[in-house]
Every structure is written in structure tokens, then in C-alpha cells.
Amino acid sequence: MARPRKWRKVCKLPESNEYGPLNVLLNEDLVITMTVDEYETIRLIDLEGFTQEECAAQMNVARTTVQGIYVEARRKIAESLVNGKTLRIEGGDYKLCEGQEKECGGGSCNRRRGGMK
């Protein structure tokens, strides 16, 4: 029997969960789905400036796991931009943190959409 996937700790959900071209009708065939844990790696590494090691500690997973998640997230962003597809953020193996400052790496926690703590 396969080992169950480990939950990834996420401290901030996206304020919007769909991004894409403005001049086309939404076509489900042209939608790329990024998981919330993939979004979290992009947020932590590219926006917050974490290293992969720091991101792994924050999300409570191995660095190699973060590396794989990050590569896949970047590929999805590139596909969306280059091919004009809508990027939708939803799903994944994650749990929201409890909102404790110590737990969320110095207060970068934001558990709800829209900036509410």
C-alpha cells in the first residue's frame, strides 16, 4: 500500500483564484489548474524571498518536495502566460496554519482571502 501524502502547511490563500487573458471567453479546455500548495511555494520563494530550505521548513515538507512543487508551479505559470490560458488556483494536499506568528515564519500568515487575519 502506498504511503499517504503529507499535508503541506499553507499560511496564505490567494486573494483571487483565477488569472488569465481579458479578451477571451472562459474555455475550460484552456484552463491550467495550480494547486494551493504550488501557489504557496511561488509566494514564499519568489515573493517573500525564502530559500527552498526555508520554504520547506515553513510548509513542513522536505526540500526535495518543495523543489518538485516549485518546478511544476513555474511550468504552469509559463504555460498560462505563453499560451494565453487561464490559471486557476484550487485544490491540493494542504492545511491552513493556525495563524500563530511563530508558526508562520515571522507573521507572514494570512489565513483568509482578502487580507483578513
Secondary structure, 3 states (H helix, E strand, C coil): CCCCCCCEEECECCCCCEECCCCCCCCHHHEEEECHHHHHHHHHHHHCCCCHHHHHHHHCCCHHHHHHHHHHHHHHHHHHHHHCCEEEECCCCEEECCCCCCCCCCCCCECCHHHCC
